[in-house]
């Protein structure tokens, strides 16, 4: 009898485990072009950005080129409720624009540090980062910022920022902060990628 009960318990446990693995929502993956942040949103040749979404957060990669040598940071631009955005960018297929970062609080926007790197003379840049839901540690909006609230529903832009030539005395700030080296060099947002919601509201 004990052995029979044990088999029943093991069977129930196995069924629950299998059901959980089957019911777990698959990751949402999008691959989009990278664009120069010029008035025409010119596409960067042979460059792409990949975003992987789960219920717990997102991870990204950017493989790009056409960059000047120097220090770079990459920033998450989060629009948690893109349906409330009022400044789309049709050229890159985005529902939201920079104005939506402060236009309507119902957008629940945030800007957070993603990663940084130094680019050589070949102009090729590779960047990768992860952002967990609710993590606001790298936010420019402060500790009360929303961070990433809805990994699958948010519109997420990635912005590549140039901090000029590497200044050893200003490292690693040049690859870790929004203003690193900008008092000496000219800093500029140069490229970006926009990932539409994987699961719209």
ZIJO-V516371 format. One record per residue. N is the residue number from 1. RES is the residue in one letter. PHI is phi in degrees with one decimal (NA if undefined). PSI is psi in whole degrees, -180 to 180 (999 if undefined). OMEGA is omega as a letter, one per 20 degrees, with the letter a starting at -180 (* if undefined). Layout:
n: {N;N}
res: {RES;RES}
phi: {PHI;PHI}
psi: {PSI;PSI}
omega: {OMEGA;OMEGA}
This chain:
n: {1;2;3;4;5;6;7;8;9;10;11;12;13;14;15;16;17;18;19;20;21;22;23;24;25;26;27;28;29;30;31;32;33;34;35;36;37;38;39;40;41;42;43;44;45;46;47;48;49;50;51;52;53;54;55;56;57;58;59;60;61;62;63;64;65;66;67;68;69;70;71;72;73;74;75;76;77;78;79;80;81;82;83;84;85;86;87;88;89;90;91;92;93;94;95;96;97;98;99;100;101;102;103;104;105;106;107;108;109;110;111;112;113;114;115;116;117;118;119;120;121;122;123;124;125;126;127;128;129;130;131;132;133;134;135;136;137;138;139;140;141;142;143;144;145;146;147;148;149;150;151;152;153;154;155;156;157;158;159;160;161;162;163;164;165;166;167;168;169;170;171;172;173;174;175;176;177;178;179;180;181;182;183;184;185;186;187;188;189;190;191;192;193;194;195;196;197;198;199;200;201}
res: {X;X;X;X;X;X;X;X;X;X;X;X;X;X;X;X;X;X;X;X;X;X;X;X;X;X;X;X;X;X;X;X;X;X;X;X;X;X;X;X;X;X;X;X;X;X;X;X;X;X;X;X;X;X;X;X;X;X;X;X;X;X;X;X;X;X;X;X;X;X;X;X;X;X;X;X;X;X;X;X;X;X;X;X;X;X;X;X;X;X;X;X;X;X;X;X;X;X;X;X;X;X;X;X;X;X;X;X;X;X;X;X;X;X;X;X;X;X;X;X;X;X;X;X;X;X;X;X;X;X;X;X;X;X;X;X;X;X;X;X;X;X;X;X;X;X;X;X;X;X;X;X;X;X;X;X;X;X;X;X;X;X;X;X;X;X;X;X;X;X;X;X;X;X;X;X;X;X;X;X;X;X;X;X;X;X;X;X;X;X;X;X;X;X;X;X;X;X;X;X;X}
phi: {NA;-62.7;-63.8;-64.7;-62.8;-64.1;-63.9;-62.9;-62.8;-63.4;-64.0;-64.1;-62.2;-63.6;-61.8;-64.3;-64.6;-65.3;-63.0;-64.0;-69.9;-72.4;-83.1;-60.4;-66.1;-68.5;-65.7;-95.3;-123.3;-132.7;-125.3;-130.6;-73.7;-101.9;-123.2;-70.3;-88.6;-108.8;-55.7;-93.6;50.4;-59.5;-74.7;-81.4;-66.5;56.7;-133.2;-153.9;-130.5;-118.4;-125.9;-114.6;-114.3;-130.6;-69.6;-100.5;164.6;-134.8;-134.3;-137.7;-135.8;-130.1;-118.2;-139.7;-154.0;74.7;-97.4;-76.0;-62.8;144.8;-95.0;-138.9;-122.1;-126.0;-126.2;-78.6;-112.1;-106.9;-116.5;-65.6;-127.0;-63.4;-65.5;-91.9;-71.4;-126.5;-131.8;-67.6;-123.5;-58.3;-61.0;-117.4;70.3;-101.0;-78.7;-124.9;-130.7;-57.8;-62.5;-74.0;-68.7;-137.4;-78.5;-137.7;-61.8;-67.9;-71.2;50.9;-87.4;-158.8;-128.9;-133.4;-65.0;-107.1;-168.0;-153.5;-165.2;-106.6;-104.9;-83.2;-64.0;-72.1;76.1;-93.5;-126.0;-124.7;-134.2;-150.1;-163.3;-131.5;-132.5;-86.1;-58.3;85.7;-80.3;-114.5;-63.3;-106.2;-78.0;-81.7;-92.6;95.7;-66.6;-93.4;-67.3;-76.8;64.3;-92.4;-93.4;-130.8;-53.1;-87.6;-103.2;-75.0;-88.1;-124.6;-104.6;-120.3;-117.9;-97.2;-114.8;-91.3;-108.5;80.0;-64.6;-67.2;-114.2;-50.6;-72.0;-110.2;-96.5;-90.5;-56.8;-66.6;-115.8;-133.8;-132.8;-68.7;-113.9;-60.0;81.2;-74.7;-74.6;-108.0;-92.3;-86.5;-100.2;-156.5;-76.2;-114.4;-139.8;-160.0;-141.7;-119.1;-107.1;-67.6;-54.8;-75.7;-127.1;-60.7;-62.7}
psi: {-43;-41;-39;-43;-39;-40;-39;-46;-45;-38;-43;-44;-45;-41;-42;-42;-44;-40;-40;-41;-35;-37;-14;130;132;156;143;128;132;142;123;166;157;139;148;144;61;171;-30;0;48;135;139;125;135;44;148;162;137;135;129;126;137;180;-15;-15;-167;155;149;157;147;124;111;179;-172;19;151;152;144;-164;143;149;159;141;137;127;110;126;94;-30;77;-18;-18;-2;149;6;70;161;88;-32;-26;10;30;138;-21;153;-179;-35;-26;-7;-22;7;-47;118;-21;-13;-26;63;163;156;122;147;135;-59;178;161;166;133;135;-175;-20;-11;7;133;135;127;147;145;164;146;121;149;130;-5;115;15;-27;20;139;-10;1;178;-20;9;156;-23;-152;112;-40;87;-37;-22;-16;148;130;121;149;126;128;122;128;130;18;-171;152;129;106;-38;-13;13;145;12;-31;-21;12;-10;160;-29;12;118;-3;-16;-20;-49;163;122;146;140;122;-33;160;164;141;122;115;159;138;-37;93;154;999}
omega: {a;r;r;r;r;r;r;a;r;r;r;a;r;r;r;r;r;r;a;a;r;a;r;a;r;r;r;a;r;r;a;r;r;a;r;r;r;a;a;a;a;a;r;a;r;r;a;r;r;r;r;a;r;r;a;a;a;r;a;r;r;r;a;r;a;a;r;r;r;a;a;r;r;a;r;r;a;r;a;r;a;r;r;a;a;a;a;r;a;a;r;r;a;r;a;r;a;a;a;r;r;a;a;a;r;r;a;a;r;r;a;r;r;a;r;a;r;a;a;a;a;r;a;a;r;a;r;a;r;r;r;r;r;r;a;a;a;a;r;a;r;a;r;r;a;a;r;a;a;a;a;a;a;r;a;r;r;a;r;a;r;r;r;a;a;r;a;a;a;r;j;a;a;r;a;a;a;a;a;r;a;r;r;r;r;r;a;r;a;a;r;r;a;r;r;r;r;r;a;r;*}
